[in-house]
Amino acid sequence: MQHPVRRSLLALVLALPFAAASAEPRIFDAHLHYRPAVAEHFGISDVARTLASNEVRGAIVMSPEDNLIRRLKAGTDTRIVPFLEVSQRLGKKMDWMHVEDLGERIARMLDDSEVKWHGLGEFHILADDRFGPGLEQLLDLAVARDLTIMIHGDPAVIDHAYATHPEVRILWAHAGSYAYPPLVQDYLERHPRMNMDLSMRNPRINPEGQIDDDWFELFLTHPDRFMIGVDTFTATRWAQYTRLKDETRAWLAQLPEDVARAIAFENGERLFPAQ
């Protein structure tokens, strides 16, 4: 591994074109929520203004409501990639995997919707719940309908999913429950059809404003497997979007230009192309 000082200087030099090309390079946000309770306090125009001012050209938006997605698509220039957020419509967010007819219920939601959904989630699940019947049905449905699943869960859940459904596409929220670079690298190498969003991980990646050496090396090793995200699970998070995004840009600017560009927007645009 490079000496940290030499590595930091190299990263700064290599990142200059990325930083200098535009004060606000475009981004693809892979982890946004927009729910009815939030919409009451942070309206469509607020979302549109926030995304535009931060150069968010594309975004995964998780919502339980068709109407909110349709209004977002009509009210913003950002390309919206809709994920159907269903777990809280089925009960408590940690109990969804025990719903016996989960697959049928989600299939009906998809069939009855006017929105073309690209994925399902975010689904929270602990390791002990990975054998719940709902997870198997969810994986079956995702494979059958070519949908990506966003999992907020333990490593054992990811292993189980790929043991039973090797073809499924998973977006592992927050780089997993235990976002330590050695574990993250292990899982990226185990499961080539899995990608990760880095929402909520700025403090680990960029402590005290200096990108962590292990994260730096991990990004250089797997630049095509990560996406950034803010995770707007409350209206407060939406109101803080610019600050949270700037915290992400602070460590992106320390990466080589091509790596920063891949993580900032190219991976999202490649994995979720315009249709």
C-alpha positions in Angstrom: 0.0 0.0 0.0 1.2 3.5 -0.7 2.5 5.7 2.0 -0.6 7.8 3.2 1.1 11.1 2.4 2.2 10.1 -1.0 -1.2 8.6 -1.7 -3.0 11.7 -0.6 -0.8 14.0 -2.8 -1.4 11.7 -5.7 -5.1 11.6 -5.2 -5.2 15.4 -5.0 -3.3 15.8 -8.2 -5.4 13.2 -10.1 -8.6 14.7 -8.8 -8.0 18.2 -10.0 -9.6 17.7 -13.4 -12.7 16.4 -11.7 -12.9 19.3 -9.3 -12.0 21.9 -11.8 -14.2 20.8 -14.6 -17.3 22.0 -12.8 -18.0 23.4 -9.4 -20.8 20.9 -9.2 -20.2 17.7 -11.3 -23.3 15.8 -12.0 -24.3 12.9 -9.7 -26.6 9.9 -9.7 -28.2 9.5 -6.2 -28.8 5.8 -5.5 -30.7 6.1 -2.3 -33.6 8.5 -2.0 -37.0 8.0 -0.2 -40.1 10.1 -0.9 -43.1 9.1 1.3 -46.5 10.8 1.8 -45.6 12.0 5.3 -42.5 13.6 4.0 -44.3 15.2 1.0 -46.5 17.1 3.4 -43.5 19.0 4.6 -41.2 18.9 1.6 -43.2 19.3 -1.6 -42.5 18.3 -5.2 -41.2 21.8 -6.0 -38.8 21.6 -3.0 -37.5 18.2 -4.3 -37.1 19.5 -7.8 -35.2 22.6 -6.7 -33.0 20.6 -4.3 -32.0 18.0 -7.0 -31.4 20.6 -9.7 -29.3 22.8 -7.5 -27.1 19.9 -6.7 -26.7 18.6 -10.3 -28.6 15.4 -9.5 -29.2 14.1 -13.1 -30.6 10.7 -12.1 -31.8 9.1 -8.8 -33.3 6.0 -7.4 -36.4 7.1 -5.6 -38.1 4.6 -3.2 -41.8 5.4 -2.6 -44.9 3.4 -1.7 -47.2 5.6 -3.8 -47.6 5.7 -7.6 -48.9 9.2 -7.4 -45.8 10.6 -5.7 -43.6 9.0 -8.4 -45.8 10.3 -11.2 -45.7 13.8 -9.7 -42.0 13.7 -9.3 -41.5 12.6 -12.9 -43.7 15.5 -14.1 -42.3 18.1 -11.7 -38.5 17.6 -11.9 -35.9 17.4 -14.7 -34.0 14.7 -12.8 -34.5 11.3 -14.3 -36.3 9.2 -11.7 -35.6 5.5 -11.3 -38.6 4.3 -9.2 -38.3 1.5 -6.6 -41.6 0.2 -5.0 -41.2 0.6 -1.2 -43.7 -1.9 0.2 -42.5 -3.3 3.5 -44.3 -0.7 5.6 -47.5 -1.2 3.7 -47.3 -4.9 4.7 -46.8 -4.3 8.4 -43.8 -3.3 10.5 -40.7 -2.8 8.4 -38.9 -5.6 10.2 -41.7 -8.2 9.8 -42.2 -8.2 6.0 -40.3 -11.5 5.5 -43.0 -13.3 7.5 -45.9 -12.3 5.3 -46.9 -15.7 3.8 -48.3 -14.2 0.5 -45.8 -11.5 0.1 -44.9 -12.4 -3.5 -48.5 -12.4 -4.6 -49.2 -9.1 -2.9 -46.3 -7.3 -4.4 -47.0 -8.8 -7.8 -50.5 -7.3 -7.6 -49.1 -3.9 -6.6 -46.8 -4.0 -9.6 -49.6 -5.1 -12.0 -52.1 -2.5 -10.7 -49.6 0.4 -11.0 -49.2 2.8 -13.8 -45.5 3.3 -12.9 -42.8 1.2 -14.5 -40.9 0.1 -11.4 -37.2 -0.7 -11.8 -36.7 -2.2 -8.3 -38.1 -3.1 -4.9 -37.0 -1.8 -1.5 -35.6 -0.8 0.7 -36.0 -4.0 2.7 -34.6 -4.2 6.2 -33.7 -7.7 7.4 -31.5 -9.3 10.0 -29.6 -12.5 9.6 -32.0 -14.6 11.8 -34.9 -13.7 9.4 -33.2 -14.8 6.2 -35.2 -18.1 6.1 -38.6 -16.3 6.2 -40.9 -17.3 3.4 -41.3 -13.7 2.3 -37.6 -13.3 1.3 -37.8 -16.4 -1.0 -40.9 -15.0 -2.7 -39.3 -11.6 -3.0 -36.2 -13.1 -4.7 -38.4 -15.2 -7.0 -40.4 -12.1 -8.0 -37.3 -10.0 -8.6 -35.7 -12.6 -10.9 -38.9 -13.2 -12.8 -39.5 -9.5 -13.4 -35.9 -8.4 -13.8 -36.1 -6.0 -10.8 -33.3 -4.9 -8.5 -33.8 -5.4 -4.8 -32.3 -2.9 -2.3 -31.4 -4.8 0.9 -30.6 -3.2 4.2 -29.3 -6.2 5.9 -26.7 -8.5 7.4 -24.0 -10.3 5.3 -25.7 -13.6 6.0 -28.8 -12.4 4.2 -26.7 -11.6 1.0 -25.1 -15.0 1.1 -28.4 -16.7 1.5 -30.0 -14.7 -1.4 -27.2 -15.6 -3.8 -27.1 -19.3 -2.6 -30.7 -19.7 -3.7 -31.0 -17.0 -6.5 -27.5 -16.5 -8.1 -29.0 -14.4 -10.9 -30.7 -11.8 -8.6 -29.5 -8.2 -8.7 -29.0 -6.7 -5.2 -28.1 -3.2 -4.3 -26.7 -3.5 -0.7 -27.7 -0.3 1.1 -25.0 1.6 3.0 -22.3 -0.9 1.9 -23.8 -3.4 4.2 -24.5 -3.5 7.9 -20.8 -3.8 8.8 -19.2 -1.4 6.4 -15.6 -2.3 6.9 -13.4 -2.3 3.8 -12.0 -5.9 4.2 -15.6 -7.3 4.5 -16.9 -5.1 1.8 -14.2 -6.3 -0.6 -14.8 -9.9 0.3 -18.5 -9.6 -0.6 -17.9 -7.7 -3.8 -15.6 -10.6 -4.9 -18.1 -13.2 -3.7 -21.1 -11.8 -5.5 -20.4 -10.1 -8.8 -24.1 -9.2 -9.4 -24.3 -7.2 -6.2 -23.5 -3.5 -6.1 -23.4 -1.1 -3.1 -24.7 2.4 -2.3 -22.6 4.4 0.2 -25.3 6.5 1.8 -24.7 7.2 5.5 -21.1 6.2 5.3 -19.3 9.6 4.8 -17.9 9.6 8.4 -16.3 6.2 7.9 -15.0 7.0 4.4 -13.7 10.5 5.1 -12.9 10.9 8.8 -11.8 14.4 9.7 -11.7 15.4 6.0 -9.1 12.9 4.9 -10.2 9.8 2.9 -9.5 6.6 4.8 -6.6 4.6 3.2 -8.5 1.3 3.1 -11.6 2.9 1.5 -9.3 4.7 -1.0 -7.7 1.4 -2.1 -11.1 -0.3 -2.2 -12.5 2.3 -4.5 -9.5 2.0 -6.8 -9.9 -1.8 -6.8 -13.6 -1.8 -7.5 -14.6 1.5 -9.0 -17.5 0.0 -10.9 -19.4 -1.4 -7.9 -20.3 1.7 -5.8 -22.8 4.5 -6.0 -23.4 7.4 -3.8 -26.6 8.3 -2.0 -28.0 10.7 0.7 -30.8 8.6 2.1 -33.7 11.0 2.5 -35.7 9.0 5.0 -37.2 12.1 6.7 -38.1 15.7 5.6 -35.1 16.9 7.7 -32.8 14.8 5.5 -34.3 16.4 2.4 -33.7 19.8 4.0 -30.1 18.9 4.7 -29.5 17.5 1.3 -27.0 20.0 0.1 -24.8 19.7 3.2 -24.9 15.9 3.1 -24.1 15.9 -0.6 -21.2 18.3 -0.1 -19.8 15.8 2.5 -19.8 13.2 -0.2 -18.2 15.4 -2.8 -15.4 16.1 -0.3 -14.1 12.6 -0.5 -15.0 12.1 -4.2 -12.6 15.1 -4.9 -9.8 13.1 -3.3 -10.1 10.2 -5.8 -8.6 9.9 -9.2 -10.9 11.6 -11.8 -12.1 8.4 -13.5 -12.9 6.7 -10.2 -14.7 9.7 -8.8 -16.7 10.0 -12.0 -17.7 6.3 -12.0 -18.9 6.4 -8.4 -20.6 9.9 -8.7 -22.7 9.1 -11.7 -21.4 6.7 -14.3 -22.2 3.5 -12.4 -25.8 4.5 -11.7 -26.4 5.5 -15.3 -24.9 2.2 -16.5 -26.8 0.0 -14.1 -30.1 1.9 -14.5 -30.0 3.3 -18.1 -32.6 5.6 -19.5 -35.4 3.7 -21.2 
